[in-house]
């Protein structure tokens, strides 16, 4: 029994090492996938930023033009009201007062439009500054991440291919593939350990090992035989 238990010790050690390596690979996978997604998202935002800024500026110009037109309409309506008051006709005065109120409402709406357009442009510019900062940190963080992958002999990952966010996306795409290969290799290694454990139990007690792991091997080998 002692030689069999030494084999079990070896199988358990190999299984624990493979499981720990697999957990490490999966953690790196999540980090690489997250890095790629973030880099692609920031790159897409920055690529569309010039057009977005042009659209915000056009909105501001349209709002300013609307405000000028509304102010001119208000001045005209106030002049009409003054003339109606001079004539003393109540119906004309009431109509002119209504027109003045409508013109004032239009001026206020245009002013609110201007404020909203300026606010949206300010928010966009702030977001652009934040995204540029995120991009710098992301690019700077790729080298240490690449070093961590390169330190694992199971992962054959080359250094980043180029600078900037495009370099991050390119590297992360290749690293993701390398990690998938490493993960598949570890899964195969664990399957091999399970197969060896199953064969060990079958040869020792004449029964297959229930389950899909090696955790029950020691208990099955040391269990008293059935009577």
C-alpha positions as CSV (number, residue, x, y, z in Angstrom):
1,X,0.0,0.0,0.0
2,X,2.9,2.4,0.8
3,X,4.1,2.5,-2.8
4,X,0.5,3.2,-4.0
5,X,0.2,6.1,-1.5
6,X,3.4,7.6,-2.7
7,X,2.0,7.6,-6.2
8,X,-1.2,9.2,-4.8
9,X,1.0,11.9,-3.2
10,X,2.6,12.6,-6.6
11,X,-0.8,12.7,-8.4
12,X,-2.2,15.1,-5.8
13,X,0.8,17.3,-6.0
14,X,0.6,17.5,-9.8
15,X,-3.2,18.1,-9.7
16,X,-2.7,21.0,-7.1
17,X,0.0,22.5,-9.2
18,X,-2.0,22.3,-12.3
19,X,-5.1,23.8,-10.6
20,X,-3.0,26.7,-9.2
21,X,-1.5,27.3,-12.6
22,X,-4.9,27.2,-14.2
23,X,-6.3,29.7,-11.7
24,X,-3.3,32.0,-12.5
25,X,-3.9,31.7,-16.2
26,X,-7.6,32.4,-15.9
27,X,-6.8,35.5,-13.8
28,X,-4.4,36.7,-16.4
29,X,-7.0,36.0,-19.1
30,X,-9.5,38.2,-17.4
31,X,-6.9,41.0,-17.0
32,X,-5.9,40.8,-20.7
33,X,-9.4,40.7,-22.0
34,X,-10.3,43.7,-19.8
35,X,-7.3,45.6,-21.0
36,X,-8.1,44.9,-24.6
37,X,-11.8,45.9,-24.2
38,X,-10.8,49.1,-22.4
39,X,-8.2,50.1,-25.0
40,X,-10.6,49.5,-27.8
41,X,-13.3,51.5,-26.1
42,X,-11.0,54.5,-25.5
43,X,-9.6,54.3,-29.0
44,X,-13.1,54.4,-30.5
45,X,-14.0,57.4,-28.3
46,X,-10.9,59.3,-29.2
47,X,-11.3,58.5,-32.9
48,X,-14.8,59.9,-32.8
49,X,-13.9,62.9,-30.7
50,X,-13.2,65.4,-33.5
51,X,-16.6,64.8,-35.1
52,X,-18.3,65.0,-31.7
53,X,-16.6,68.3,-31.0
54,X,-17.6,69.7,-34.4
55,X,-21.2,68.6,-33.7
56,X,-21.1,70.4,-30.3
57,X,-19.7,73.6,-31.8
58,X,-22.4,73.5,-34.6
59,X,-25.1,73.1,-31.9
60,X,-23.7,76.1,-30.0
61,X,-23.7,78.2,-33.2
62,X,-27.3,77.2,-34.0
63,X,-28.3,78.1,-30.4
64,X,-26.6,81.5,-30.7
65,X,-28.3,82.2,-34.0
66,X,-31.6,81.2,-32.5
67,X,-31.0,83.6,-29.6
68,X,-30.2,86.4,-32.0
69,X,-33.3,85.8,-34.1
70,X,-35.4,85.6,-30.9
71,X,-34.0,88.8,-29.6
72,X,-34.8,90.6,-32.8
73,X,-38.3,89.2,-32.8
74,X,-38.7,90.4,-29.2
75,X,-37.5,93.9,-30.1
76,X,-40.0,94.0,-33.0
77,X,-42.8,92.7,-30.7
78,X,-42.1,95.4,-28.1
79,X,-42.1,98.1,-30.8
80,X,-45.5,96.8,-32.0
81,X,-46.8,96.9,-28.4
82,X,-45.6,100.5,-27.9
83,X,-47.4,101.5,-31.1
84,X,-50.6,99.7,-30.0
85,X,-50.5,101.4,-26.6
86,X,-50.2,104.8,-28.4
87,X,-53.3,104.0,-30.5
88,X,-55.2,103.0,-27.4
89,X,-56.9,100.0,-29.0
90,X,-57.4,97.3,-26.5
91,X,-57.6,94.4,-29.0
92,X,-54.3,95.4,-30.7
93,X,-52.6,96.0,-27.3
94,X,-53.7,92.6,-26.0
95,X,-52.5,90.9,-29.2
96,X,-49.2,92.8,-29.0
97,X,-48.7,91.9,-25.3
98,X,-49.3,88.2,-26.2
99,X,-46.7,88.5,-29.0
100,X,-44.2,90.1,-26.6
101,X,-44.7,87.2,-24.1
102,X,-44.2,84.6,-26.8
103,X,-41.1,86.4,-28.0
104,X,-39.7,86.5,-24.5
105,X,-40.3,82.8,-24.1
106,X,-38.5,82.2,-27.3
107,X,-35.5,84.2,-26.1
108,X,-35.4,82.3,-22.9
109,X,-35.6,79.0,-24.7
110,X,-32.7,80.1,-26.9
111,X,-30.7,81.1,-23.9
112,X,-31.4,77.7,-22.3
113,X,-30.3,76.0,-25.5
114,X,-27.0,78.0,-25.4
115,X,-26.4,77.0,-21.8
116,X,-27.1,73.4,-22.5
117,X,-24.9,73.3,-25.6
118,X,-22.0,74.9,-23.8
119,X,-22.5,72.5,-20.9
120,X,-22.5,69.5,-23.2
121,X,-19.3,70.7,-24.9
122,X,-17.7,71.2,-21.5
123,X,-18.7,67.7,-20.4
124,X,-17.3,66.3,-23.7
125,X,-14.0,68.1,-23.3
126,X,-13.7,66.9,-19.7
127,X,-14.4,63.3,-20.7
128,X,-11.8,63.6,-23.5
129,X,-9.2,64.7,-20.9
130,X,-10.2,61.8,-18.7
131,X,-10.0,59.3,-21.5
132,X,-6.6,60.6,-22.6
133,X,-5.4,60.1,-19.0
134,X,-6.9,56.6,-19.0
135,X,-5.1,55.8,-22.3
136,X,-1.7,56.9,-20.9
137,X,-2.2,54.7,-17.8
138,X,-3.4,51.8,-19.9
139,X,-0.4,52.0,-22.3
140,X,2.0,52.3,-19.4
141,X,0.5,49.3,-17.7
142,X,0.9,47.0,-20.6
143,X,4.6,46.5,-20.2
144,X,4.4,45.1,-16.6
145,X,1.5,42.9,-17.7
146,X,3.5,41.6,-20.6
147,X,6.4,40.9,-18.3
148,X,4.1,38.9,-16.0
149,X,2.9,36.8,-18.9
150,X,6.5,36.3,-20.2
151,X,7.6,35.1,-16.7
152,X,5.3,32.1,-17.1
153,X,7.0,29.4,-19.2
154,X,3.6,28.1,-20.3
155,X,2.8,31.3,-22.1
156,X,4.6,32.3,-25.3
157,X,3.6,35.9,-25.5
158,X,5.7,38.5,-27.4
159,X,6.2,42.1,-26.2
160,X,3.7,44.8,-27.3
161,X,4.0,45.2,-31.1
162,X,3.7,49.0,-31.2
163,X,3.0,52.2,-29.3
164,X,-0.3,53.7,-28.2
165,X,-3.7,52.1,-27.9
166,X,-3.4,50.3,-31.2
167,X,-0.3,48.6,-29.8
168,X,-2.3,47.6,-26.7
169,X,-5.1,46.1,-28.7
170,X,-2.7,44.2,-31.0
171,X,-0.7,42.8,-28.1
172,X,-3.8,41.9,-26.0
173,X,-5.3,40.1,-29.0
174,X,-2.2,37.9,-29.4
175,X,-1.8,37.4,-25.6
176,X,-5.4,36.3,-25.4
177,X,-4.7,33.6,-27.9
178,X,-1.5,32.5,-26.1
179,X,-3.4,32.3,-22.8
180,X,-6.1,30.1,-24.4
181,X,-3.4,27.7,-25.6
182,X,-1.8,27.7,-22.1
183,X,-5.2,27.1,-20.5
184,X,-5.9,24.2,-22.9
185,X,-2.5,22.7,-22.1
186,X,-3.2,22.8,-18.3
187,X,-6.7,21.3,-18.8
188,X,-5.0,18.5,-20.8
189,X,-2.5,18.1,-18.0
190,X,-5.2,17.8,-15.3
191,X,-7.1,15.3,-17.5
192,X,-4.0,13.2,-17.7
193,X,-3.7,13.2,-13.9
194,X,-7.3,12.2,-13.5
195,X,-6.8,9.4,-16.1
196,X,-3.7,8.1,-14.2
197,X,-5.7,8.2,-10.9
198,X,-8.5,6.3,-12.5
199,X,-6.1,3.6,-13.8
200,X,-4.4,3.4,-10.4
201,X,-7.6,2.7,-8.6
202,X,-8.8,0.3,-11.2
203,X,-5.6,-1.7,-11.1
204,X,-5.5,-1.7,-7.3
205,X,-9.1,-2.4,-6.3
206,X,-10.6,-3.6,-9.6
207,X,-13.1,-0.7,-9.7
208,X,-13.1,2.6,-11.6
209,X,-12.7,5.8,-9.7
210,X,-16.0,7.6,-9.3
211,X,-16.0,11.3,-10.1
212,X,-13.7,13.4,-12.2
213,X,-10.8,14.4,-9.8
214,X,-8.1,12.8,-7.8
215,X,-9.4,13.9,-4.4
216,X,-11.1,10.5,-3.7
217,X,-8.1,8.4,-4.7
218,X,-6.5,8.1,-1.3
219,X,-9.8,7.4,0.4
220,X,-10.8,4.7,-2.1
221,X,-7.4,2.9,-1.8
222,X,-7.5,2.9,1.9
223,X,-11.1,1.9,2.2
224,X,-11.6,-1.7,3.5
225,X,-12.6,-4.1,0.8
226,X,-16.2,-5.0,0.4
227,X,-17.3,-8.3,1.8
